[in-house]
Amino acid sequence: MIRDVAGSYRRALQETVQHYSGWRPSAEDIDQLKGEGAWNNDWDASLELLRRRGGTVPERPALIEVFSGFYFGGDPEGDPSSWRGFIGDEPLLVSPGFFNDLSAAGVRWGFVSGAEPPSARFVLTQRLGLREPPLIAMGDAPDKPNPTGLIRLADQLSAGDQPSLIAYLGDTVADITTVVRARAQRPELPWLSLGVIPPHVSDRQGYEQGLKQAGADHVLNATTEALGLIRREHKRARQ
């Protein structure tokens, strides 16, 4: 988790649902839906909330256009400087130095994101200044919790070497389930599932419990805690 999307993706979800139904789902409504582990894609989450609310449910392409209007506020494939949407309201939760520290510790890193490629690239390359970061974004692989994208990235980063640890950190049940399914498909690999609690969560204890029940090996309070934990797990794996 590298950015706080409470005021961007989640706000766009709320505004989109309200646009079509007049009802604005609360943060708790969204957390409850996300906690089911099947609604990592915010377009599909918007549609599902509308279905459960009753009434007319729009076609998916129409909803995506409305959602993108709120989130990007401009052409997603256009110049990011022209975007006027909620994407401008995303506090970063890590600094470029975090990735420098990972690299210095010998950790190979990359991203499996449910975000649209323009959004993911904007945050990684323009806001964090990362050069050609390994990235699998929406459309590059089936949506999480399908583990295809994660397995592909793990193979890419391993580059034929035998890894001593493959850690994946995410903030949703779908992220945790992705690792659980990757472990089932590739049991010979040393998977580690790390959950992190998003800043917007009010019931942190309940959220942590949900991540652990989904299969998280560890739950962190911040992404920056991951490096120390990975070092400890790597050391233990080599003993």
TORKOL-4160 file (C-alpha; in steps of 0.2 Angstrom, whole numbers, padded with zeros to 4 digits, m for minus):
239
<pt num="1" X="0000" Y="0000" Z="0000"/>
<pt num="2" X="0009" Y="0016" Z="m0006"/>
<pt num="3" X="m0005" Y="0029" Z="m0006"/>
<pt num="4" X="m0021" Y="0033" Z="0004"/>
<pt num="5" X="m0036" Y="0031" Z="m0008"/>
<pt num="6" X="m0049" Y="0036" Z="0004"/>
<pt num="7" X="m0051" Y="0053" Z="m0004"/>
<pt num="8" X="m0049" Y="0046" Z="m0022"/>
<pt num="9" X="m0054" Y="0029" Z="m0027"/>
<pt num="10" X="m0066" Y="0027" Z="m0012"/>
<pt num="11" X="m0073" Y="0044" Z="m0014"/>
<pt num="12" X="m0076" Y="0041" Z="m0033"/>
<pt num="13" X="m0085" Y="0025" Z="m0028"/>
<pt num="14" X="m0096" Y="0034" Z="m0016"/>
<pt num="15" X="m0100" Y="0048" Z="m0029"/>
<pt num="16" X="m0103" Y="0035" Z="m0043"/>
<pt num="17" X="m0116" Y="0025" Z="m0032"/>
<pt num="18" X="m0124" Y="0041" Z="m0027"/>
<pt num="19" X="m0125" Y="0048" Z="m0045"/>
<pt num="20" X="m0135" Y="0033" Z="m0050"/>
<pt num="21" X="m0145" Y="0029" Z="m0034"/>
<pt num="22" X="m0146" Y="0045" Z="m0023"/>
<pt num="23" X="m0138" Y="0034" Z="m0009"/>
<pt num="24" X="m0120" Y="0037" Z="m0003"/>
<pt num="25" X="m0112" Y="0022" Z="0004"/>
<pt num="26" X="m0102" Y="0025" Z="0020"/>
<pt num="27" X="m0084" Y="0020" Z="0022"/>
<pt num="28" X="m0091" Y="0006" Z="0033"/>
<pt num="29" X="m0102" Y="0000" Z="0019"/>
<pt num="30" X="m0087" Y="m0001" Z="0007"/>
<pt num="31" X="m0076" Y="m0010" Z="0020"/>
<pt num="32" X="m0089" Y="m0023" Z="0023"/>
<pt num="33" X="m0091" Y="m0026" Z="0004"/>
<pt num="34" X="m0072" Y="m0027" Z="0002"/>
<pt num="35" X="m0071" Y="m0038" Z="0017"/>
<pt num="36" X="m0079" Y="m0052" Z="0007"/>
<pt num="37" X="m0064" Y="m0053" Z="m0004"/>
<pt num="38" X="m0072" Y="m0053" Z="m0021"/>
<pt num="39" X="m0073" Y="m0034" Z="m0025"/>
<pt num="40" X="m0056" Y="m0028" Z="m0027"/>
<pt num="41" X="m0061" Y="m0019" Z="m0043"/>
<pt num="42" X="m0070" Y="m0003" Z="m0038"/>
<pt num="43" X="m0080" Y="m0002" Z="m0054"/>
<pt num="44" X="m0087" Y="m0019" Z="m0050"/>
<pt num="45" X="m0089" Y="m0014" Z="m0032"/>
<pt num="46" X="m0099" Y="0001" Z="m0037"/>
<pt num="47" X="m0110" Y="m0010" Z="m0047"/>
<pt num="48" X="m0113" Y="m0023" Z="m0033"/>
<pt num="49" X="m0118" Y="m0009" Z="m0021"/>
<pt num="50" X="m0130" Y="m0003" Z="m0033"/>
<pt num="51" X="m0137" Y="m0021" Z="m0036"/>
<pt num="52" X="m0139" Y="m0023" Z="m0017"/>
<pt num="53" X="m0147" Y="m0006" Z="m0015"/>
<pt num="54" X="m0160" Y="m0011" Z="m0028"/>
<pt num="55" X="m0166" Y="0000" Z="m0043"/>
<pt num="56" X="m0159" Y="0002" Z="m0060"/>
<pt num="57" X="m0141" Y="m0004" Z="m0062"/>
<pt num="58" X="m0131" Y="0004" Z="m0077"/>
<pt num="59" X="m0121" Y="m0004" Z="m0090"/>
<pt num="60" X="m0103" Y="m0007" Z="m0085"/>
<pt num="61" X="m0095" Y="0004" Z="m0098"/>
<pt num="62" X="m0107" Y="0019" Z="m0093"/>
<pt num="63" X="m0103" Y="0017" Z="m0075"/>
<pt num="64" X="m0084" Y="0016" Z="m0079"/>
<pt num="65" X="m0086" Y="0033" Z="m0088"/>
<pt num="66" X="m0094" Y="0041" Z="m0074"/>
<pt num="67" X="m0082" Y="0034" Z="m0061"/>
<pt num="68" X="m0067" Y="0040" Z="m0072"/>
<pt num="69" X="m0074" Y="0057" Z="m0073"/>
<pt num="70" X="m0074" Y="0058" Z="m0054"/>
<pt num="71" X="m0057" Y="0050" Z="m0051"/>
<pt num="72" X="m0047" Y="0057" Z="m0066"/>
<pt num="73" X="m0057" Y="0072" Z="m0070"/>
<pt num="74" X="m0050" Y="0071" Z="m0088"/>
<pt num="75" X="m0044" Y="0059" Z="m0101"/>
<pt num="76" X="m0035" Y="0044" Z="m0092"/>
<pt num="77" X="m0024" Y="0042" Z="m0107"/>
<pt num="78" X="m0020" Y="0061" Z="m0108"/>
<pt num="79" X="m0008" Y="0073" Z="m0099"/>
<pt num="80" X="m0009" Y="0070" Z="m0080"/>
<pt num="81" X="m0007" Y="0089" Z="m0078"/>
<pt num="82" X="m0024" Y="0091" Z="m0085"/>
<pt num="83" X="m0033" Y="0079" Z="m0073"/>
<pt num="84" X="m0044" Y="0088" Z="m0061"/>
<pt num="85" X="m0052" Y="0073" Z="m0052"/>
<pt num="86" X="m0049" Y="0065" Z="m0035"/>
<pt num="87" X="m0033" Y="0057" Z="m0040"/>
<pt num="88" X="m0025" Y="0074" Z="m0035"/>
<pt num="89" X="m0031" Y="0070" Z="m0017"/>
<pt num="90" X="m0020" Y="0054" Z="m0013"/>
<pt num="91" X="m0007" Y="0056" Z="0001"/>
<pt num="92" X="0008" Y="0045" Z="m0002"/>
<pt num="93" X="0012" Y="0033" Z="0012"/>
<pt num="94" X="0030" Y="0029" Z="0007"/>
<pt num="95" X="0044" Y="0039" Z="0000"/>
<pt num="96" X="0056" Y="0035" Z="m0014"/>
<pt num="97" X="0069" Y="0031" Z="0000"/>
<pt num="98" X="0059" Y="0016" Z="0005"/>
<pt num="99" X="0062" Y="0008" Z="m0011"/>
<pt num="100" X="0081" Y="0013" Z="m0011"/>
<pt num="101" X="0081" Y="0004" Z="0006"/>
<pt num="102" X="0073" Y="m0012" Z="m0001"/>
<pt num="103" X="0086" Y="m0012" Z="m0015"/>
<pt num="104" X="0100" Y="m0009" Z="m0003"/>
<pt num="105" X="0095" Y="m0024" Z="0007"/>
<pt num="106" X="0095" Y="m0035" Z="m0008"/>
<pt num="107" X="0076" Y="m0035" Z="m0010"/>
<pt num="108" X="0069" Y="m0036" Z="m0027"/>
<pt num="109" X="0052" Y="m0027" Z="m0028"/>
<pt num="110" X="0038" Y="m0023" Z="m0040"/>
<pt num="111" X="0019" Y="m0020" Z="m0040"/>
<pt num="112" X="0003" Y="m0030" Z="m0043"/>
<pt num="113" X="m0010" Y="m0016" Z="m0043"/>
<pt num="114" X="m0029" Y="m0016" Z="m0046"/>
<pt num="115" X="m0028" Y="0002" Z="m0052"/>
<pt num="116" X="m0029" Y="0007" Z="m0071"/>
<pt num="117" X="m0012" Y="0008" Z="m0079"/>
<pt num="118" X="m0012" Y="0027" Z="m0080"/>
<pt num="119" X="m0016" Y="0029" Z="m0062"/>
<pt num="120" X="m0003" Y="0017" Z="m0056"/>
<pt num="121" X="0011" Y="0024" Z="m0068"/>
<pt num="122" X="0007" Y="0041" Z="m0062"/>
<pt num="123" X="0010" Y="0037" Z="m0044"/>
<pt num="124" X="0025" Y="0026" Z="m0047"/>
<pt num="125" X="0035" Y="0036" Z="m0060"/>
<pt num="126" X="0029" Y="0054" Z="m0058"/>
<pt num="127" X="0025" Y="0056" Z="m0039"/>
<pt num="128" X="0038" Y="0043" Z="m0032"/>
<pt num="129" X="0051" Y="0045" Z="m0046"/>
<pt num="130" X="0053" Y="0027" Z="m0049"/>
<pt num="131" X="0062" Y="0022" Z="m0065"/>
<pt num="132" X="0053" Y="0008" Z="m0075"/>
<pt num="133" X="0046" Y="m0001" Z="m0060"/>
<pt num="134" X="0040" Y="m0019" Z="m0063"/>
<pt num="135" X="0021" Y="m0017" Z="m0063"/>
<pt num="136" X="0006" Y="m0027" Z="m0067"/>
<pt num="137" X="m0009" Y="m0016" Z="m0067"/>
<pt num="138" X="m0027" Y="m0018" Z="m0071"/>
<pt num="139" X="m0029" Y="m0027" Z="m0088"/>
<pt num="140" X="m0012" Y="m0035" Z="m0088"/>
<pt num="141" X="m0018" Y="m0050" Z="m0078"/>
<pt num="142" X="m0035" Y="m0056" Z="m0071"/>
<pt num="143" X="m0041" Y="m0046" Z="m0056"/>
<pt num="144" X="m0036" Y="m0051" Z="m0039"/>
<pt num="145" X="m0039" Y="m0062" Z="m0030"/>
<pt num="146" X="m0034" Y="m0072" Z="m0045"/>
<pt num="147" X="m0015" Y="m0075" Z="m0042"/>
<pt num="148" X="m0009" Y="m0075" Z="m0060"/>
<pt num="149" X="m0002" Y="m0057" Z="m0060"/>
<pt num="150" X="0007" Y="m0061" Z="m0043"/>
<pt num="151" X="0014" Y="m0077" Z="m0049"/>
<pt num="152" X="0020" Y="m0069" Z="m0065"/>
<pt num="153" X="0028" Y="m0054" Z="m0056"/>
<pt num="154" X="0037" Y="m0067" Z="m0044"/>
<pt num="155" X="0044" Y="m0076" Z="m0059"/>
<pt num="156" X="0050" Y="m0060" Z="m0067"/>
<pt num="157" X="0059" Y="m0054" Z="m0052"/>
<pt num="158" X="0066" Y="m0071" Z="m0048"/>
<pt num="159" X="0074" Y="m0071" Z="m0065"/>
<pt num="160" X="0078" Y="m0090" Z="m0064"/>
<pt num="161" X="0085" Y="m0089" Z="m0046"/>
<pt num="162" X="0078" Y="m0098" Z="m0032"/>
<pt num="163" X="0070" Y="m0085" Z="m0020"/>
<pt num="164" X="0072" Y="m0088" Z="m0001"/>
<pt num="165" X="0056" Y="m0077" Z="0002"/>
<pt num="166" X="0042" Y="m0070" Z="m0009"/>
<pt num="167" X="0032" Y="m0057" Z="0001"/>
<pt num="168" X="0017" Y="m0048" Z="m0005"/>
<pt num="169" X="0009" Y="m0034" Z="0005"/>
<pt num="170" X="m0009" Y="m0028" Z="0003"/>
<pt num="171" X="m0023" Y="m0019" Z="0012"/>
<pt num="172" X="m0038" Y="m0029" Z="0007"/>
<pt num="173" X="m0044" Y="m0047" Z="0010"/>
<pt num="174" X="m0043" Y="m0049" Z="m0009"/>
<pt num="175" X="m0024" Y="m0045" Z="m0008"/>
<pt num="176" X="m0022" Y="m0059" Z="0006"/>
<pt num="177" X="m0032" Y="m0071" Z="m0004"/>
<pt num="178" X="m0021" Y="m0068" Z="m0019"/>
<pt num="179" X="m0006" Y="m0075" Z="m0009"/>
<pt num="180" X="m0016" Y="m0089" Z="m0002"/>
<pt num="181" X="m0021" Y="m0095" Z="m0020"/>
<pt num="182" X="m0003" Y="m0092" Z="m0026"/>
<pt num="183" X="0003" Y="m0103" Z="m0013"/>
<pt num="184" X="m0009" Y="m0117" Z="m0018"/>
<pt num="185" X="m0004" Y="m0115" Z="m0036"/>
<pt num="186" X="0015" Y="m0114" Z="m0033"/>
<pt num="187" X="0018" Y="m0123" Z="m0016"/>
<pt num="188" X="0036" Y="m0125" Z="m0020"/>
<pt num="189" X="0039" Y="m0106" Z="m0018"/>
<pt num="190" X="0041" Y="m0097" Z="m0001"/>
<pt num="191" X="0026" Y="m0086" Z="0000"/>
<pt num="192" X="0023" Y="m0073" Z="0014"/>
<pt num="193" X="0007" Y="m0064" Z="0015"/>
<pt num="194" X="0008" Y="m0046" Z="0023"/>
<pt num="195" X="m0008" Y="m0036" Z="0027"/>
<pt num="196" X="m0007" Y="m0018" Z="0031"/>
<pt num="197" X="m0021" Y="m0008" Z="0039"/>
<pt num="198" X="m0027" Y="0007" Z="0029"/>
<pt num="199" X="m0026" Y="0024" Z="0037"/>
<pt num="200" X="m0045" Y="0028" Z="0035"/>
<pt num="201" X="m0050" Y="0012" Z="0045"/>
<pt num="202" X="m0059" Y="0016" Z="0062"/>
<pt num="203" X="m0061" Y="m0002" Z="0068"/>
<pt num="204" X="m0042" Y="m0006" Z="0066"/>
<pt num="205" X="m0044" Y="m0022" Z="0077"/>
<pt num="206" X="m0058" Y="m0029" Z="0067"/>
<pt num="207" X="m0050" Y="m0025" Z="0051"/>
<pt num="208" X="m0034" Y="m0034" Z="0057"/>
<pt num="209" X="m0044" Y="m0049" Z="0062"/>
<pt num="210" X="m0052" Y="m0049" Z="0045"/>
<pt num="211" X="m0035" Y="m0049" Z="0036"/>
<pt num="212" X="m0029" Y="m0063" Z="0048"/>
<pt num="213" X="m0044" Y="m0074" Z="0045"/>
<pt num="214" X="m0041" Y="m0072" Z="0026"/>
<pt num="215" X="m0024" Y="m0079" Z="0029"/>
<pt num="216" X="m0012" Y="m0065" Z="0032"/>
<pt num="217" X="0004" Y="m0071" Z="0040"/>
<pt num="218" X="0007" Y="m0054" Z="0048"/>
<pt num="219" X="m0003" Y="m0038" Z="0049"/>
<pt num="220" X="0007" Y="m0021" Z="0049"/>
<pt num="221" X="0001" Y="m0004" Z="0054"/>
<pt num="222" X="0011" Y="0004" Z="0040"/>
<pt num="223" X="0020" Y="m0001" Z="0023"/>
<pt num="224" X="0036" Y="0005" Z="0030"/>
<pt num="225" X="0037" Y="m0008" Z="0043"/>
<pt num="226" X="0038" Y="m0021" Z="0029"/>
<pt num="227" X="0057" Y="m0020" Z="0027"/>
<pt num="228" X="0061" Y="m0024" Z="0045"/>
<pt num="229" X="0049" Y="m0039" Z="0045"/>
<pt num="230" X="0056" Y="m0046" Z="0028"/>
<pt num="231" X="0074" Y="m0045" Z="0035"/>
<pt num="232" X="0069" Y="m0055" Z="0050"/>
<pt num="233" X="0059" Y="m0068" Z="0040"/>
<pt num="234" X="0073" Y="m0069" Z="0027"/>
<pt num="235" X="0085" Y="m0072" Z="0041"/>
<pt num="236" X="0074" Y="m0085" Z="0049"/>
<pt num="237" X="0072" Y="m0094" Z="0032"/>
<pt num="238" X="0091" Y="m0096" Z="0030"/>
<pt num="239" X="0093" Y="m0103" Z="0047"/>
